[in-house]
Amino acid sequence: MTREQLQAIAEERGTPVVVIDHDIIRRNYAAFRKNLPRVQAYYAVKANPAPEIIRTLYRAGASFDVASMPEFMLVYDNIQHLDARAQQDFIWDKIVYANPIKPQKTLEALNQYKPLVTFDNPSELDKIKQHAPDAGLILRLRVPNTGSMVELSSKFGCDPGDAVGLIEAAFGMGLVVEGVSFHVGSQCTNFHNFVQAFGIASAVMREAASRGHKLKILDIGGGFPAPYNRHVKPFSALARTINAEIRRLFPSDTEFLAEPGRFLVATAATLVARIIGKAVRDGKTCYYIDDSVYHTYSGIIFDHCHYSVKSFKRGAAEVCAVFGQTCDGLDTISHSEQLPDLDIGDIVYSEDIGAYSNASSTWFNGFPPAQVVHINE
Ligand SMILES: *Cc1c(COP(=O)(O)O)cnc(C)c1O
């Protein structure tokens, strides 16, 4: 996606506009599969639920991780639309429902699909037994999330020490546990988390097998880091670590799933926004743009992510602040960006903004979410 293309799209469509390049999504998916050949990728739809992305990834061979009934139907309907045979296909190959906590109504609606679902506690097992007894189960384990940008281990995952007891309890109730899963935390740049998680999962699977329950699936979750900056080690290095653990610890007939979200889509989108205000406060130039942390920059709040704001204009840069369009003081995009002297009406852009960005846009203050333009679909 060139700067000229971005400028032309902003000119034609107006701002703010998120440009999603499907060539990059396909490239990220291919890199995932090439580096982790034994692992099927279930795209975590919450990272960016655009139906166009679902269709592109389905065509490339991906499966999907969903976490709500609307997400399940979004994937189901889009893959039906592409492939009439998908309806007869075994849904586990295409969708995992990976939210360990499910409303009863969702379980009732899911049961007809005989879905693959995760759980991590005894109350959830009771609910599944009552409302979705035909589901296949995956037990989510709690694993270290040390250093990940978004941590999940205080919210989800059973203690490894309780895992085999829960597996036995499920079988005792007439349910079927197919495997275990973990999530090392999102944007996991500490690869040791994966090593520890594989160790924990392997110990649980061995112990379950020794008690007569051989589990066939290991779902290694998400967390694969996007290359937001030069400190993120290359994906190929993480893949080498993962492949070594897979070879070292698991029987050769184990099926591996992963749920990459951010890794597949973060680098595929660029936001173009426009300067709508300019002021000097305490000697620092402050720019106001027509997007906000309630919109495409929501990842600043929810995802602990930082996005650089860049200029199309050249010129000597100075430190300035960039604020969003809303009246809220929280709506601060950056206190220190390097930008040349810009005028009202100039456009700026932020790269690598495809994950956890416009997915959580609101209408706060009456401002609508940015338009989305898909290229190379
Ligand atoms: C959010 C989420 C993912 C995706 O995580 P990324 O860090 O974006 O790869 C995968 N699995 C589950 C269960 C999730 O909640």
The ligand as a MOL file (V3000), in Angstrom:
LIG
                    3D

  0  0  0     0  0            999 V3000
M  V30 BEGIN CTAB
M  V30 COUNTS 15 15 0 0 0
M  V30 BEGIN ATOM
M  V30 1 C -8.3300 -12.6630 21.6560 0
M  V30 2 C -8.1180 -14.1220 21.5810 0
M  V30 3 C -7.2670 -14.6480 20.5950 0
M  V30 4 C -6.4540 -13.7880 19.6520 0
M  V30 5 O -5.3440 -13.3010 20.3200 0
M  V30 6 P -4.1860 -12.5260 19.5240 0
M  V30 7 O -3.2690 -12.1290 20.6100 0
M  V30 8 O -4.7930 -11.4020 18.7950 0
M  V30 9 O -3.5480 -13.5090 18.6000 0
M  V30 10 C -7.1580 -16.0140 20.5120 0
M  V30 11 N -7.8330 -16.8260 21.3490 0
M  V30 12 C -8.6590 -16.3690 22.3050 0
M  V30 13 C -9.3780 -17.3310 23.1660 0
M  V30 14 C -8.8080 -15.0040 22.4610 0
M  V30 15 O -9.6060 -14.5450 23.4370 0
M  V30 END ATOM
M  V30 BEGIN BOND
M  V30 1 1 1 2
M  V30 2 1 2 3
M  V30 3 2 2 14
M  V30 4 1 3 4
M  V30 5 2 3 10
M  V30 6 1 4 5
M  V30 7 1 5 6
M  V30 8 2 6 7
M  V30 9 1 6 8
M  V30 10 1 6 9
M  V30 11 1 10 11
M  V30 12 2 11 12
M  V30 13 1 12 13
M  V30 14 1 12 14
M  V30 15 1 14 15
M  V30 END BOND
M  V30 END CTAB
M  END
